[in-house]
């Protein structure tokens, strides 16, 4: 079946910059003036790269109202992100919708720790930047698997009072997890009035567990499976303080101490098998088994 | 020469055994011979009760007379005078409770198959003649229509016909609203929806997809961009859940999510398409409306071995069209009436294992006039299932309301609109369809969109002032 419709008038979503930040992470600056005019830290966009493609949410990694651009940073983890990564400067992204979700509430905080894990570091950047602009003291604690995966070091240096970068394997000379650094900072007397944690669910869970006994308000950014991103499907529902909430319209930011992380981790598995099928339909001719890129 | 048969000319259908394995359209439509034969059952009544039964007042006896004479192009022109989406309405309108319910032939035997004839004429026209846009004049006024479902399409079509510059804003990547994401391919082919929408483009309607109004622009910002009037037809897109234990287990879907994945995102062709849907061997669908039927029949086509509808009232109260329920039954969908889920049990790794239900009995009539189902003590039982689809209704999406605090809404979220003109409490802003009434039918939403188009025309030509009270008076003189 052929649809005879297409994007009309504006909204062409031209890619005007593309950088490879590390072997698995790409940064793109996209011409999207209407979205840039409204975007705030914490919000996200949904995109689609081809006519049979799926809709995936990506957090807005930066925006420039004057230039009319939205920056996205994504990891090549599934079919859609890999196809997106194949696009180059001068190409267009088929569909680009936003800004979706609620902005992070950043007013009234003075001493903040922004904690990012892996790609989460990129997602946490707009919050750190805005807090810094608002005059807050910002400690940035970001962690990666190894030295080669470190991203946005210079950007974070410009918006933080202290910047800590950890690696799981110690290859940057600072072995450990982000929670180790955060704990040390808190115990050495830094009195944060807010911790923002963005990264893998398990990391956000541990950050929330760490801050809970200290009573430090902890905001986490959820990125569950979603289709429309406008509150229509309910696929992104999560339990917060015993209530079902939709991450797309009620979030994506929530109080980390209220979230049922175990449920969120479980719901993230719903399409894991299917993703493998679409990602890697190749059956090895030698063994007859499915081959994996992992 | 009247055809005196007491029954409708049957419409060919795909065999149930065959069709549960594909997503192709179930009903195949009349041939010209069948259409002429059926059209001859119409008595051409002078008082035309059927027209009063139609929310958009299609000139039914007139078009049927042309069909009986084999003048299909003329029949099409008559239908499209008041209905811009006949191929869709001919398929999804509940004719049995509208035009056909009041057909005189229905007093003894079956009514004239008005819906099937409308569909035949629309399909014939699409196949045999290019679309001729019949816009009257060009007017120097701009109207923004929010939402491209039935209400928005009807409103946009009527305004374009009157010469207005109409821009249609759609949140999804494809226009059509519920016609694309909700109603399945086997009931309403998507190529046909797009063909009808293309007619609007040819009439000069500009369609902007990927625009979530309330997020990218507020209503005020649309006015600032030079839109002289705004119509909100954003539908009822917020899914209701049962609020029972276990509802967030893996394998529980809202009907919205399940159908959007299947219809809009084409999950039935996964992995050729990229959007999956996780369907188990045994599926339970909760609810008794058309959406529940659509979900159940889709699940069957996706390969589920057993599909069971759980409905808390009895068959008599079921809101689904009789035809849809009959089709579902033919396809092997099981119905468990007077059955209400109370909790969902999961496996160790968090997938649905079973649903625990109670039996209900019917008590006194409730506010809806239907007998209220009451739980039968000690009737709890467990039904093993892998997937559950919750199809118990939708409410209006709150995005526009949240971004427009001055807009007056009902406690349940529906926008307050005057019943004749569809005007809201904000001058120049109109609303209609499911966003006003809550989830209803395609044709009712189209009727509201048309009424709003008339009111917007009156407003922009100065026939009414922008005082909402005056709008109410003005509308009494209009044809609606």
Contacts between the chains, C-beta under 8 A, distances in Angstrom:
chain1	res1	chain2	res2	distance
A	1	B	190	6.6
A	1	B	191	4.8
A	2	B	191	7.8
A	3	B	174	6.8
A	3	B	190	8.0
A	3	B	191	7.8
A	3	B	194	5.2
A	4	B	194	6.4
A	4	B	198	5.6
A	5	B	174	6.8
A	5	B	175	6.6
A	5	B	194	6.3
A	5	B	197	6.9
A	5	B	198	7.4
A	5	B	201	7.7
A	5	B	207	6.8
A	5	B	209	7.6
A	7	B	208	8.0
A	7	B	209	6.4
A	7	B	210	7.5
A	8	B	206	5.8
A	8	B	207	5.9
A	8	B	208	6.4
A	9	B	206	6.4
A	9	B	208	6.5
A	10	B	208	7.8
A	11	B	208	6.8
A	11	B	209	7.9
A	11	B	210	6.2
A	11	B	211	7.8
A	34	B	216	5.5
A	34	B	217	7.5
A	35	B	216	6.5
A	38	B	215	6.9
A	38	B	216	6.2
A	48	B	173	5.9
A	52	B	266	6.8
A	52	B	269	7.8
A	52	B	272	6.6
A	52	B	273	4.3
A	52	B	274	6.2
A	53	B	273	7.8
A	53	B	274	5.1
A	54	B	265	6.4
A	54	B	273	7.7
A	54	B	274	4.1
A	54	B	275	4.2
A	55	B	173	7.5
A	55	B	265	7.3
A	55	B	275	7.6
A	79	B	274	5.7
A	80	B	274	6.3
A	94	B	173	7.6
A	95	B	173	4.3
A	95	B	209	7.4
A	95	B	210	5.3
A	96	B	210	6.6
A	97	B	171	7.3
A	97	B	173	7.6
A	97	B	210	4.4
A	97	B	211	7.9
A	97	B	212	6.3
A	98	B	212	7.6
A	98	B	215	7.1
A	98	B	216	7.3
A	99	B	215	6.0
A	99	B	216	7.3
A	100	B	212	6.8
A	100	B	215	6.2
A	227	B	257	6.1
A	227	B	260	5.4
A	227	B	261	6.4
A	227	B	265	6.9
A	227	B	275	7.6
A	228	B	171	7.2
A	228	B	172	6.9
A	228	B	237	8.0
A	228	B	260	6.7
A	230	B	171	5.6
A	230	B	212	5.7
A	230	B	215	8.0
A	230	B	237	7.2
A	230	B	397	6.5
A	230	B	399	6.2
A	231	B	237	7.1
A	231	B	238	5.8
A	231	B	397	5.6
A	231	B	398	7.2
A	231	B	399	6.7
A	232	B	181	8.0
A	232	B	237	4.3
A	232	B	238	7.0
A	232	B	239	7.2
A	232	B	256	5.6
A	232	B	260	7.1
A	232	B	397	6.5
A	233	B	239	7.1
A	233	B	254	6.3
A	233	B	256	5.2
A	233	B	257	3.6
A	233	B	260	5.6
A	233	B	261	8.0
A	234	B	239	4.7
A	234	B	241	6.9
A	234	B	254	4.2
A	234	B	256	6.6
A	234	B	257	5.7
A	235	B	253	7.6
A	235	B	254	7.6
A	235	B	257	4.6
A	237	B	241	8.0
A	237	B	248	6.0
A	238	B	248	7.7
A	239	B	248	6.2
A	244	B	241	6.8
A	244	B	243	7.7
A	244	B	247	7.3
A	244	B	248	6.5
A	249	B	398	7.7
A	249	B	399	7.0
A	263	B	248	5.9
A	263	B	350	7.6
A	266	B	250	6.3
A	266	B	349	7.2
A	266	B	350	3.9
A	267	B	248	7.0
A	267	B	250	6.2
A	267	B	350	7.8
A	269	B	250	6.9
A	269	B	349	7.9
A	269	B	350	7.8
A	270	B	250	5.0
A	270	B	251	7.8
A	270	B	278	5.7
A	271	B	276	5.2
A	271	B	278	6.6
A	274	B	270	6.9
A	274	B	271	7.6
A	274	B	276	3.4
A	274	B	278	6.9
A	275	B	276	7.4
A	277	B	270	7.8
A	277	B	271	5.1
A	277	B	276	7.6
A	278	B	270	7.0
A	278	B	271	4.4
A	278	B	274	5.6
A	278	B	276	7.0
A	281	B	271	6.2
